């Protein structure tokens, strides 16, 4: 499923979650992509972080999190914090006096 919880209301999201939980309880597996990492932490047992088509981390949510929130770990794995430094100009200059 590609971003199954995007652009739907909370009631529909709860319905989709219930359907998926019943499917999994019956022995099924669900593969989904999502940028909603909070949601992923709540509904998934296993995760994989994919960057440019390559899996850079996979395992249980706790194993991939490695003591961080999933969002922090994702930013660490993808070096997003380094990229953010390049955008420091968006915050303005402290030398403007």
C-alpha positions as CSV (number, residue, x, y, z in Angstrom):
1,X,0.0,0.0,0.0
2,X,1.4,3.4,-0.9
3,X,0.7,6.0,1.7
4,X,-2.6,4.4,2.8
5,X,-3.4,7.1,5.4
6,X,-2.8,10.2,3.4
7,X,-5.7,12.5,2.6
8,X,-8.2,10.5,4.6
9,X,-10.2,11.6,7.7
10,X,-9.6,10.1,11.2
11,X,-12.7,7.8,10.9
12,X,-11.6,6.4,7.6
13,X,-8.0,5.9,9.0
14,X,-9.4,4.0,11.9
15,X,-11.5,1.8,9.5
16,X,-8.4,1.1,7.3
17,X,-6.4,0.3,10.4
18,X,-9.1,-2.2,11.6
19,X,-9.2,-3.9,8.3
20,X,-5.4,-4.3,8.1
21,X,-5.3,-5.6,11.7
22,X,-7.9,-8.2,10.9
23,X,-6.0,-9.2,7.8
24,X,-2.7,-9.6,9.8
25,X,-4.5,-11.5,12.6
26,X,-5.6,-13.9,9.9
27,X,-2.0,-14.6,8.9
28,X,-1.6,-12.0,6.2
29,X,1.2,-9.5,5.8
30,X,0.9,-5.9,4.8
31,X,3.7,-3.9,3.0
32,X,3.2,-0.2,3.0
33,X,5.2,2.9,2.3
34,X,4.6,6.0,4.4
35,X,6.3,9.2,5.4
36,X,4.1,9.3,8.6
37,X,6.7,7.8,10.9
38,X,4.6,8.2,14.0
39,X,1.9,6.1,12.4
40,X,4.5,3.5,11.3
41,X,5.7,3.2,14.9
42,X,2.2,2.5,16.1
43,X,1.0,0.0,13.4
44,X,4.0,-1.8,12.1
45,X,6.0,-4.7,13.6
46,X,8.9,-4.5,11.1
47,X,10.2,-1.6,9.1
48,X,12.7,-1.0,6.4
49,X,14.3,2.4,5.6
50,X,14.8,2.7,1.8
51,X,16.9,5.5,0.3
52,X,17.4,5.8,-3.4
53,X,16.1,2.3,-3.9
54,X,18.4,0.7,-1.4
55,X,17.5,-0.7,2.0
56,X,19.7,1.0,4.6
57,X,18.1,-0.4,7.7
58,X,15.5,-3.1,8.5
59,X,14.2,-5.1,11.4
60,X,11.7,-4.7,14.2
61,X,10.7,-1.1,14.9
62,X,12.6,-1.1,18.2
63,X,15.8,-2.5,16.5
64,X,15.7,0.1,13.7
65,X,14.9,2.9,16.2
66,X,18.0,2.0,18.2
67,X,16.9,4.0,21.2
68,X,15.7,7.0,19.2
69,X,12.3,8.0,17.8
70,X,11.8,6.6,14.4
71,X,11.9,10.1,13.0
72,X,15.3,10.8,14.7
73,X,16.7,7.5,13.4
74,X,15.5,8.2,9.9
75,X,17.1,11.6,9.9
76,X,20.3,10.1,11.2
77,X,20.4,7.2,8.7
78,X,19.7,9.6,5.8
79,X,22.1,12.3,7.0
80,X,19.2,14.8,6.9
81,X,20.7,16.8,9.8
82,X,23.7,17.5,7.6
83,X,21.5,18.7,4.8
84,X,19.6,21.0,7.1
85,X,22.8,22.9,7.9
86,X,22.9,23.9,4.3
87,X,19.6,25.6,4.8
88,X,20.7,27.7,7.7
89,X,20.2,30.8,5.6
90,X,16.4,30.3,5.9
91,X,16.6,31.1,9.6
92,X,18.3,34.5,8.9
93,X,21.6,35.8,10.0
94,X,22.5,36.7,13.6
95,X,25.0,39.1,12.2
96,X,22.4,41.5,10.8
97,X,23.2,44.4,13.2
